[in-house]
Amino acid sequence: MNSTACFLQLCHLPSSNRLLLRTPNITRGSYLGSAAKRYPCLGFFCKKMQTETYQVVNGSYVPTTQIKENIKNEDKASLKLESVGAFQKLPMVIQSVDILYSALRKAKRVSPTGGIANAAKRERNKAAKQLDALMKELAIPLRRYTENFPKKKSLHPYERSLVELTLGDGYYEEVLGKVDALRKKVVSVGKEQASLCAKSLSKREAQDRLSEGMQKVEQIFKVEGKAVDDLLNIAKALRAMPVVDLESPTLCLVGAPNVGKSSLVRILSTGKPEVCNYPFTTRGILMGHIVVNYQRFQVTDTPGILKRHDDDRNNLEKLTLAVLSYLPTAILYVHDLSGECGTSPSDQFHIFKEIKERFSDHLWIDVVSKCDLLPASSSVYTPEDCSADDPELALYKELGPEGALHVSVKTETGLKEVLIATLYLAF
């Protein structure tokens, strides 16, 4: 059953059965204050959803009316959104071999200036002009790349994190630096060789210096042109990053590896992440969308998080933390107490407490996945980490966090509740 069918079925339920909005553990941050409401039915919820507008402030969604009250004594410019989407504006990068051979063909078609009767002078002029043309044909695209690829410090913090974690810290700047160094070298050698051609005393000497100059410039570009190919790969990787709209509500699925986040994304949204039974199936940030009544919001699948210190986390885990840190996201935290995911309930409990404390200002829903496996798996884990002084952990191992929704993608249990709780939280 897909998400649209779930939503339409819910719309036909009698109002007396629409009780789910009273049950989910939907936590609101302080930015909603006294205006926080729990809507008793979907109709009023949709009316509210269509009539109230929001802006993004400090990583959270805040009603526009509340913003106007808060900025009376503040500088309005401080609330201006930092833009994203720089990766979709990157210039098209051509392979270095194609740039070189195109430049050679164009340079060889250059003719001497008309009206020069002396053969030696005519050949000098032709040689100098061809070398100058070769230099320009190589340098112009290199200059365009270095000027139009954004400086990392000018990127939105989220995109800056993607660059660092996807490419490696410093690699982006290193490649751009090599491309610019190649441009400068081509210009320097090209001008030098063109100047030598212009000083030739005979036709033969001009031809020899032209051939020598062409070979030098070509050899330099062949040896150091790998930087252009590296930049091409960078551009491909960055363009493949999901496009995020800061003005649209974003729901981020978070949890340990293999707890069922990707399966829920496939059910709830248009996103189609890979679903496999091994940790870190999700190798990056994957985006889907839900559209209801012409309202649209984003659903983000993220790599799993393990129980360890931030300094020991891999780049996939850091991507998840970057999304939560720099994007205005609501969190749907997924727990798996069945023993199937490879991370014990005790470790999941500690990960959950850490993330909840770190991102306490985010909207929040807790979901216990694979609930169809819980009765058969209730004895898989013993309370080895649970003492008499830790009843919260013992309760978590049995039921998950207080107020969590229990779902199963296999039996479709709880999917309606999760969908509607998600819509309520997003709008």
matplotlib code that plots the C-alpha trace (Angstrom):
import matplotlib.pyplot as plt

x = [0.0, 1.6, 1.5, -1.2, -3.6, -2.9, -3.7, -6.9, -8.2, -7.6, -9.6, -12.6, -12.4, -15.0, -13.8, -14.2, -11.4, -9.0, -7.3, -3.7, -2.8, -3.2, -0.9, 2.4, 5.3, 5.5, 7.8, 7.9, 10.8, 10.6, 10.1, 6.4, 5.8, 2.3, 1.0, 1.6, -1.7, -2.8, -5.5, -8.3, -9.1, -7.4, -9.8, -8.8, -5.2, -5.4, -7.1, -4.3, -1.7, -2.9, -3.3, -0.2, 3.2, 6.6, 10.1, 13.3, 15.2, 18.1, 17.4, 13.7, 10.3, 8.8, 5.4, 5.9, 3.7, 5.9, 9.0, 7.6, 7.0, 10.6, 12.4, 11.0, 14.3, 16.6, 18.3, 16.1, 19.1, 20.2, 17.2, 18.1, 18.4, 21.7, 21.1, 21.7, 21.9, 25.4, 26.2, 23.5, 25.1, 28.6, 30.0, 30.2, 33.8, 35.3, 37.8, 41.4, 42.1, 39.1, 40.2, 43.7, 42.8, 40.2, 42.7, 45.3, 42.9, 41.8, 45.3, 46.5, 43.8, 45.0, 46.4, 49.0, 48.0, 47.2, 49.4, 52.8, 54.9, 58.1, 58.0, 60.1, 58.0, 54.8, 55.9, 57.0, 53.5, 51.8, 53.8, 53.3, 49.6, 49.1, 50.9, 49.0, 45.7, 46.7, 47.5, 44.2, 42.1, 43.6, 43.6, 40.1, 38.2, 40.6, 39.9, 36.2, 36.4, 38.4, 36.1, 32.8, 33.4, 32.4, 34.9, 34.2, 33.8, 31.0, 28.9, 26.0, 27.3, 25.4, 26.9, 30.3, 30.0, 29.0, 32.2, 34.4, 32.8, 32.3, 35.5, 37.8, 38.9, 41.0, 40.7, 38.3, 40.6, 43.6, 42.2, 41.0, 44.5, 46.1, 43.8, 44.6, 48.4, 48.0, 46.4, 49.2, 51.8, 50.2, 49.9, 53.5, 55.0, 52.7, 53.7, 57.3, 57.2, 55.2, 57.7, 60.6, 58.7, 58.2, 62.0, 62.9, 65.2, 64.1, 61.1, 62.7, 63.6, 60.0, 58.6, 61.0, 60.2, 56.5, 56.8, 58.9, 56.5, 53.5, 55.1, 56.1, 52.6, 51.0, 53.3, 52.6, 48.8, 49.1, 51.2, 49.2, 45.8, 44.8, 43.7, 41.0, 39.8, 39.7, 37.6, 35.2, 34.8, 34.2, 31.5, 29.8, 29.8, 28.5, 25.7, 24.5, 23.9, 20.2, 18.7, 17.4, 14.8, 15.4, 11.9, 10.1, 9.6, 12.1, 11.7, 14.9, 14.9, 17.6, 18.7, 21.3, 22.3, 19.8, 16.9, 14.5, 14.9, 15.1, 12.1, 10.0, 11.3, 10.2, 6.7, 6.2, 7.6, 8.8, 12.4, 13.6, 16.7, 18.4, 17.1, 19.5, 20.1, 23.5, 24.8, 25.4, 23.3, 22.6, 25.9, 24.9, 22.0, 18.9, 15.8, 12.2, 9.0, 5.4, 2.8, -0.7, -3.2, -0.6, 1.6, 5.0, 7.7, 11.0, 11.9, 15.6, 17.1, 20.5, 23.3, 23.1, 24.8, 26.8, 27.6, 30.9, 32.6, 32.3, 36.1, 35.7, 32.8, 33.1, 32.1, 28.7, 27.8, 29.2, 26.9, 23.9, 25.0, 25.6, 22.0, 20.7, 23.1, 22.7, 19.2, 15.9, 14.7, 12.1, 13.4, 11.7, 13.9, 13.7, 14.3, 14.7, 14.2, 13.9, 17.6, 17.7, 19.7, 23.0, 23.0, 21.8, 18.8, 21.2, 23.5, 20.5, 19.2, 22.4, 22.6, 19.0, 19.7, 22.7, 21.0, 17.9, 19.9, 22.1, 19.1, 16.4, 15.1, 14.0, 10.5, 10.5, 8.7, 9.8, 9.0, 9.7, 10.2, 9.8, 7.1, 6.0, 9.2, 9.1, 7.2, 9.5, 12.6, 11.8, 14.4, 17.2, 18.8, 19.2, 19.4, 23.1, 23.5, 20.4, 20.7, 18.0, 18.9, 18.1, 14.4, 14.3, 16.6, 14.6, 11.4, 13.1, 14.1, 10.5, 8.5, 10.9, 10.7, 7.5, 4.7, 6.6, 4.6, 5.0, 5.2, 5.9, 6.5, 5.9, 2.4, 1.7, 1.0, 1.1, 1.9, -1.2, -0.3, 3.2, 2.1, -0.4, 1.9, 4.5, 2.1, 1.0, 4.6, 5.7, 2.9]
y = [0.0, 3.3, 6.6, 8.1, 5.1, 5.4, 9.1, 8.6, 5.8, 8.0, 10.8, 8.4, 7.3, 8.7, 11.4, 9.3, 7.0, 9.8, 9.6, 9.1, 12.7, 12.3, 9.4, 10.0, 11.3, 14.6, 17.0, 20.7, 23.0, 26.3, 28.3, 27.3, 28.4, 28.9, 28.7, 24.9, 23.1, 19.5, 19.4, 17.0, 16.1, 16.2, 18.7, 21.5, 20.4, 20.9, 24.3, 25.4, 23.9, 26.0, 29.3, 29.7, 30.6, 29.8, 31.0, 29.2, 30.7, 29.1, 25.6, 25.6, 26.5, 29.6, 31.2, 34.5, 36.4, 35.3, 36.4, 39.9, 40.2, 39.1, 41.4, 44.7, 45.5, 43.4, 43.8, 42.2, 41.4, 38.9, 36.7, 36.5, 32.9, 31.6, 30.2, 26.7, 25.2, 26.2, 22.7, 23.0, 26.2, 24.7, 25.2, 22.3, 20.9, 19.3, 16.5, 17.8, 15.8, 17.3, 20.8, 20.2, 18.7, 21.4, 24.1, 22.6, 22.3, 26.0, 27.2, 25.5, 27.2, 30.7, 32.6, 35.3, 38.9, 39.9, 42.2, 40.9, 40.4, 39.2, 35.4, 35.4, 38.2, 36.4, 33.1, 34.9, 36.5, 33.2, 31.3, 34.0, 34.2, 30.4, 30.1, 32.9, 31.3, 28.0, 29.6, 31.4, 28.4, 26.5, 29.3, 30.6, 27.5, 27.1, 30.6, 30.0, 27.0, 28.8, 31.8, 30.0, 27.2, 28.8, 29.4, 26.9, 29.6, 31.2, 28.0, 27.3, 25.4, 22.3, 22.4, 23.1, 20.0, 17.9, 19.1, 18.2, 14.9, 13.7, 14.8, 15.0, 18.1, 20.3, 18.3, 20.8, 23.7, 21.7, 20.7, 24.3, 25.5, 23.0, 24.1, 27.7, 26.9, 25.1, 28.1, 30.4, 28.0, 27.7, 31.5, 32.0, 29.4, 30.4, 34.0, 33.1, 30.9, 33.4, 36.0, 33.8, 33.1, 36.9, 37.3, 34.6, 35.8, 33.3, 31.4, 28.1, 29.4, 30.6, 27.2, 25.4, 27.6, 27.2, 23.4, 23.6, 25.9, 23.8, 20.7, 22.5, 23.8, 20.5, 18.5, 20.8, 20.4, 16.6, 16.2, 18.6, 18.3, 15.6, 18.4, 19.3, 15.7, 15.7, 18.8, 17.1, 14.3, 16.8, 18.5, 15.2, 14.2, 17.6, 17.8, 14.4, 15.8, 16.1, 19.5, 21.0, 23.7, 25.7, 27.1, 23.7, 21.6, 18.8, 15.5, 13.7, 10.0, 9.2, 6.1, 3.4, 1.5, -1.0, -0.1, 0.4, 4.1, 3.5, 1.3, 4.0, 6.6, 4.3, 3.9, 7.6, 9.5, 9.5, 8.6, 5.2, 4.4, 1.1, -1.4, -4.2, -6.2, -4.9, -1.8, 1.5, 0.7, 4.4, 5.8, 9.5, 11.9, 10.7, 12.9, 12.1, 14.3, 14.1, 16.2, 16.7, 19.3, 21.0, 21.3, 19.7, 18.8, 16.9, 13.5, 12.8, 9.4, 9.5, 7.1, 5.3, 6.5, 4.3, 4.6, 6.3, 9.7, 12.3, 12.1, 8.4, 8.8, 8.0, 10.5, 8.8, 9.5, 13.0, 13.6, 12.8, 15.2, 17.9, 17.6, 18.0, 20.8, 23.0, 22.3, 23.2, 19.6, 17.8, 14.4, 11.0, 8.9, 5.1, 2.5, -1.3, -3.4, -6.7, -7.6, -7.7, -4.5, -5.4, -2.6, -3.6, -1.8, -0.6, 1.0, 2.4, 3.9, 5.8, 7.0, 8.2, 10.1, 11.8, 12.9, 14.0, 16.1, 17.6, 18.5, 19.2, 22.2, 20.1, 18.8, 15.1, 11.8, 8.4, 5.3, 1.7, -0.3, -4.1, -4.4, -7.7, -9.2, -8.0, -10.9, -13.4, -11.4, -10.2, -12.5, -11.9, -9.2, -9.6, -6.4, -6.7, -2.9, -2.4, -2.0, -1.5, 2.2, 2.4, 1.7, 4.0, 1.7, -1.4, 0.3, 1.3, -2.3, -3.3, -0.5, 2.1, 5.8, 6.9, 7.6, 6.0, 4.8, 1.1, 0.2, -2.6, -2.2, -5.9, -6.0, -2.3, -1.8, 1.8, 3.3, 5.5, 6.9, 7.6, 9.3, 11.6, 12.4, 13.3, 15.6, 17.2, 17.8, 19.2, 21.6]
z = [0.0, -1.0, 0.8, -1.4, -0.7, 3.0, 3.0, 1.0, 3.2, 6.3, 4.8, 4.6, 8.2, 10.6, 12.8, 15.9, 14.6, 13.9, 17.3, 16.2, 16.6, 20.3, 20.5, 18.6, 20.5, 18.6, 20.4, 19.6, 20.2, 22.2, 19.0, 18.9, 22.5, 23.6, 20.0, 19.9, 19.1, 18.6, 16.0, 16.8, 13.2, 9.7, 8.2, 10.6, 10.3, 6.5, 6.8, 9.2, 6.8, 3.9, 5.6, 7.7, 6.3, 7.8, 7.5, 8.5, 11.5, 13.3, 11.8, 12.7, 11.1, 12.7, 11.7, 9.8, 12.3, 15.1, 13.2, 12.6, 16.4, 17.2, 14.8, 16.0, 17.8, 15.6, 12.3, 9.6, 7.5, 10.1, 9.2, 5.5, 4.4, 3.1, -0.4, -1.5, -5.0, -5.9, -7.1, -9.8, -11.1, -11.7, -15.2, -17.6, -17.5, -20.6, -20.5, -20.8, -23.9, -25.7, -24.6, -25.9, -29.3, -29.9, -29.1, -31.4, -34.3, -33.9, -33.6, -36.7, -38.7, -37.8, -40.9, -40.9, -41.1, -44.7, -46.7, -45.5, -48.6, -47.0, -46.5, -43.3, -41.7, -42.8, -41.2, -38.0, -37.8, -38.5, -35.9, -33.2, -33.9, -33.8, -30.5, -29.1, -30.2, -28.7, -25.4, -25.3, -26.3, -23.4, -20.9, -21.4, -20.2, -17.3, -16.2, -16.5, -14.3, -11.5, -11.6, -11.7, -9.3, -5.9, -3.1, -0.4, 2.3, 0.3, 0.3, 2.6, 5.7, 4.6, 1.1, 2.6, 4.8, 1.7, -0.1, 2.9, 3.7, 0.1, -1.5, 1.5, 3.5, 1.3, -2.0, -3.6, -3.1, -4.1, -7.5, -8.2, -7.3, -9.7, -12.5, -11.9, -11.7, -15.1, -16.6, -15.4, -16.7, -20.2, -20.4, -19.4, -21.7, -24.6, -24.4, -24.1, -27.2, -29.2, -28.4, -29.6, -32.9, -33.4, -33.2, -35.8, -38.5, -41.2, -42.4, -41.4, -37.9, -37.4, -38.4, -36.1, -33.1, -33.8, -33.8, -30.6, -28.9, -29.8, -28.4, -25.1, -24.5, -25.5, -23.2, -20.3, -20.7, -21.2, -18.0, -15.7, -17.4, -14.9, -12.7, -15.2, -15.2, -11.4, -11.6, -14.0, -11.5, -8.7, -10.7, -11.4, -7.8, -6.6, -9.2, -8.0, -4.5, -3.7, -4.1, -0.9, -0.7, 2.6, 2.4, 2.2, 5.4, 5.6, 7.5, 8.3, 9.1, 11.7, 13.6, 13.8, 10.6, 9.2, 11.4, 8.5, 7.6, 3.9, 3.9, 5.5, 3.0, 0.1, 1.7, 2.7, -0.2, -3.8, -2.7, -3.7, -1.6, -1.8, 0.8, 1.9, 5.0, 5.9, 7.7, 5.9, 2.9, 2.5, 1.2, 1.1, 1.5, -0.4, -0.9, -1.6, -1.5, -0.2, -1.9, -0.3, -1.4, -3.5, -0.5, -0.7, 1.7, 1.6, 3.2, 3.7, 4.2, 6.1, 6.9, 10.2, 13.4, 15.7, 19.4, 19.4, 19.9, 17.1, 16.5, 15.6, 13.3, 9.6, 6.9, 6.4, 10.0, 9.7, 6.7, 8.9, 11.6, 9.0, 7.8, 11.3, 12.1, 9.0, 7.6, 9.1, 9.7, 11.7, 12.9, 12.5, 14.7, 13.9, 16.6, 15.9, 19.1, 17.2, 17.2, 13.4, 12.7, 14.3, 16.9, 20.4, 22.0, 24.7, 22.1, 20.3, 23.5, 24.1, 20.5, 20.8, 24.0, 22.6, 19.4, 21.2, 23.6, 20.8, 18.6, 21.2, 19.4, 16.4, 15.9, 16.7, 16.1, 17.5, 15.5, 16.5, 13.3, 12.5, 15.2, 13.6, 14.9, 18.4, 20.0, 18.5, 19.4, 22.9, 24.5, 22.0, 24.3, 28.0, 30.2, 30.4, 30.6, 32.7, 36.5, 39.0, 38.9, 35.1, 34.6, 31.6, 29.7, 30.7, 29.5, 26.3, 25.5, 25.9, 24.2, 22.9, 23.8, 25.5, 23.0, 20.0, 17.0, 16.3, 12.6, 10.3, 6.6, 6.0, 7.6, 7.0, 10.7, 11.8, 8.4, 8.3, 11.7, 10.7, 7.5, 9.2, 12.1, 9.5, 7.7, 10.9, 12.0, 8.7, 8.1]

ax = plt.figure().add_subplot(projection="3d")
ax.plot(x, y, z, "-o")
ax.set_aspect("equal")
plt.show()
